[in-house]
Amino acid sequence: MAGLMSGFGCFTHAVVRAVPESLARDALRSGGLEVDLLKVQKEYEEYVSVLKHRLGLEVLELPADDALPDCVFVEDAAVVCGDTALVPRPGAPSRRRETEAVKAALTQLGLNIVEMSDESATLDGGDVLFTGREFFVGLSKRTNQRGAEILADAFKDYAVSTVPVRDALHLKSFCSMAGPGLIAIGSSEAAQKALKIQIHSWHRNAWILWDQDNRTAQSWKTMSWKSVTLRQSCRPLYPSAFCGVLARSQIPSKRF
């Protein structure tokens, strides 16, 4: 696995957040989907077990907060690359307090914290796809151009390209990394529009077309649990658990 991980570094830590009971009742969602809270909690426990026992990571688990029903989606509350953690300003006002606990955890891990303090900027981590070479940032209902610009300032060693996201919540609602240089993308209209718009940038990566957008989040299941799952937090084996992961990797900030 070491060779397969070489594009993303060696991961040592993961940060997760427990499932609040308010998730099923109050979490933001589209499509009117019902949430089976018991199933989510079971899948979350299995998810954390995989991180600890199959991947051997040190897992820092943050407590659930019922006042923040979406807090289990920890990937939206930070973007981590190398030794730098960008603490964003989430697009949904009800989610902005989620960053407080995540920031404290990443500070505890010794990361360099960059905060998005510009009140005109919004960014959710679910709109940020890191390929190991560059960042793609989805411009969506939750992330705007100013948020993308601040991310580019925080990670100056990497190119940053924006991708218009239409008819989907986040960029990673329909695409994910499936390995170094390999992007999995769904077949929905929103996914294919994004692919056509960014084909000039995405040509540097191979890509896999999945028949359903939500299968892109499971691409790591057949890829031996490669480490980018931790950085991208793409819900690899248990997508319905709405879990995310952040990880610190043993790679220098400047790689290319």
C-alpha positions in Angstrom: 0.0 0.0 0.0 2.9 2.3 0.6 3.5 2.9 -3.1 -0.2 3.6 -3.7 -0.1 6.2 -0.9 3.0 8.0 -2.2 1.0 10.7 -3.9 -0.7 11.7 -0.7 1.8 11.1 2.1 1.7 8.8 5.2 -1.3 9.5 7.4 -1.1 9.2 11.1 -4.2 10.9 12.7 -7.9 11.1 12.0 -10.5 13.5 13.5 -14.1 12.4 13.5 -17.2 13.6 15.4 -19.9 11.5 16.9 -23.5 11.4 15.6 -25.9 13.8 17.4 -29.4 12.6 18.2 -30.7 15.7 16.5 -29.3 14.5 13.1 -32.4 12.7 12.0 -34.7 15.5 13.1 -32.9 18.7 12.3 -30.0 18.2 10.0 -30.0 20.0 6.7 -30.7 17.7 3.8 -32.2 17.7 0.3 -34.8 15.4 -1.2 -36.7 14.7 2.0 -34.7 11.6 2.8 -35.4 10.0 6.2 -32.5 9.1 8.4 -32.3 5.9 10.4 -30.4 7.1 13.4 -29.7 3.7 14.9 -28.2 2.6 11.5 -26.2 5.7 11.3 -24.7 5.3 14.7 -23.9 1.6 14.0 -22.2 2.5 10.8 -20.3 5.3 12.5 -18.9 2.9 15.1 -17.8 0.5 12.4 -16.3 3.4 10.4 -14.2 4.5 13.4 -13.2 0.9 14.1 -11.8 0.6 10.5 -9.8 3.8 11.0 -8.3 2.5 14.3 -7.8 -1.2 13.7 -7.5 -1.6 9.9 -5.6 1.5 9.1 -3.8 1.9 12.5 -4.6 5.6 12.8 -4.7 7.6 16.0 -8.3 8.7 16.1 -9.4 11.9 17.8 -13.1 11.6 18.3 -15.0 14.8 19.1 -18.3 14.6 21.1 -21.6 15.1 19.4 -23.4 18.4 19.9 -27.2 18.2 19.6 -27.3 21.9 19.1 -25.3 21.3 15.8 -27.3 18.5 14.0 -24.9 18.4 11.0 -21.7 18.3 13.1 -20.9 14.7 12.1 -20.0 16.0 8.6 -16.6 17.0 9.9 -15.0 17.3 6.5 -16.9 20.6 5.9 -15.3 22.2 8.9 -11.7 22.2 7.8 -9.4 21.6 4.8 -6.0 20.0 5.8 -3.0 19.7 3.5 0.5 19.0 4.8 0.9 20.9 8.1 -1.7 23.5 7.3 -5.4 23.5 8.3 -7.8 26.0 6.8 -10.8 26.6 9.0 -13.4 27.8 6.6 -16.6 29.8 6.9 -19.4 27.2 6.1 -22.0 28.3 3.7 -25.0 27.5 5.9 -25.1 29.9 8.9 -26.4 27.1 11.2 -23.2 25.2 10.7 -20.6 27.9 11.4 -20.1 27.0 15.1 -19.1 23.5 14.0 -15.6 24.8 13.2 -14.9 25.7 16.8 -14.4 22.1 18.1 -12.6 21.1 14.9 -10.2 24.0 15.1 -9.4 23.1 18.7 -8.7 19.5 17.7 -6.4 20.5 14.8 -4.6 22.9 17.1 -4.0 20.1 19.5 -2.4 18.1 16.7 0.0 20.9 16.1 -1.2 22.1 12.7 -0.7 25.6 11.4 -4.2 27.1 11.6 -5.5 29.6 8.9 -8.9 31.0 9.6 -11.3 32.3 7.0 -12.3 35.5 8.7 -13.6 37.4 5.6 -17.4 37.6 6.1 -18.0 37.8 2.3 -16.4 34.3 1.9 -18.0 30.9 2.3 -16.5 27.5 1.8 -17.5 23.9 2.8 -14.8 21.2 2.8 -17.2 19.0 0.8 -16.5 21.3 -2.2 -12.8 20.8 -2.0 -11.1 18.0 -3.9 -7.4 17.5 -3.5 -5.7 15.4 -6.1 -2.2 15.3 -4.7 -1.2 17.8 -7.4 -3.8 20.5 -7.2 -7.1 21.5 -5.7 -10.5 21.6 -7.4 -13.0 23.8 -5.6 -16.7 23.6 -6.3 -18.6 26.9 -6.6 -21.9 25.8 -5.1 -24.7 27.0 -2.9 -22.2 26.6 0.0 -19.0 27.8 -1.5 -18.3 31.1 -3.3 -15.4 32.5 -5.4 -14.0 34.4 -2.4 -13.8 31.2 -0.4 -11.9 29.6 -3.2 -9.5 32.5 -3.4 -8.7 32.3 0.4 -8.1 28.6 0.0 -5.6 29.3 -2.8 -3.8 31.8 -0.5 -3.6 29.2 2.3 -2.1 26.5 0.0 0.1 28.6 -2.3 2.2 25.6 -3.4 -0.7 24.1 -5.3 -2.8 25.2 -8.3 -6.4 25.8 -7.6 -9.2 25.5 -10.2 -12.9 26.2 -9.6 -15.7 24.0 -10.9 -19.3 25.3 -11.1 -21.6 23.0 -9.2 -25.2 23.0 -10.3 -28.0 20.7 -9.1 -25.9 19.2 -6.4 -25.0 20.2 -2.8 -21.2 19.9 -3.1 -18.5 19.0 -5.7 -17.8 15.8 -3.8 -21.5 14.9 -4.0 -20.7 13.4 -7.4 -16.9 13.0 -7.5 -14.1 11.7 -5.4 -10.5 10.6 -5.6 -10.2 6.9 -6.4 -6.4 6.8 -6.1 -3.4 9.0 -7.0 -4.2 10.6 -10.3 -7.6 8.9 -10.5 -10.9 10.7 -10.1 -14.2 8.8 -9.8 -17.2 10.8 -11.1 -20.9 10.1 -11.3 -23.1 10.0 -14.4 -25.6 12.6 -13.4 -26.2 15.7 -15.4 -24.5 17.8 -12.8 -21.5 15.5 -12.7 -21.1 15.5 -16.5 -21.5 19.3 -16.8 -18.7 19.7 -14.3 -16.5 17.2 -16.2 -17.1 19.0 -19.5 -16.3 22.4 -18.0 -13.1 21.2 -16.3 -11.9 18.7 -18.9 -8.9 20.9 -19.7 -7.7 20.6 -16.1 -9.0 17.1 -15.3 -7.0 15.7 -18.2 -4.0 15.4 -15.9 -5.9 12.8 -14.0 -7.5 9.5 -15.2 -11.2 9.2 -14.3 -13.7 6.4 -13.7 -17.4 6.9 -14.6 -19.8 5.5 -12.0 -23.4 4.8 -12.8 -24.6 6.6 -9.7 -23.1 9.7 -8.1 -23.3 8.3 -4.6 -21.1 5.3 -5.7 -18.2 7.7 -6.2 -18.1 8.1 -2.4 -17.5 4.4 -2.1 -14.7 4.1 -4.6 -12.1 3.4 -2.0 -14.0 0.2 -1.0 -12.4 -1.5 -4.0 -9.1 0.4 -3.8 -7.6 -1.1 -0.6 -8.5 1.8 1.6 -5.9 4.1 0.3 -5.0 7.0 2.4 -6.6 9.8 0.5 -9.9 8.7 2.0 -8.6 10.4 5.2 -7.7 13.6 3.6 -10.8 13.9 1.4 -13.1 12.3 3.9 -15.3 10.9 1.2 -17.2 8.4 3.3 -15.6 5.3 1.7 -17.4 2.3 3.1 -20.4 3.7 4.9 -21.7 6.7 3.0 -25.0 6.7 4.8 -23.2 7.3 8.1 -22.5 10.9 7.0 -19.1 10.7 8.6 -16.1 12.7 7.6 -12.4 12.5 8.4 -9.5 14.9 8.5 -6.0 13.6 8.8 -2.5 14.9 9.4 0.0 13.5 7.0 3.8 13.2 7.3 4.5 15.2 4.1 6.1 18.6 3.8 3.9 21.5 2.8 5.7 22.0 -0.5 5.8 18.9 -2.7 5.7 20.0 -6.4 
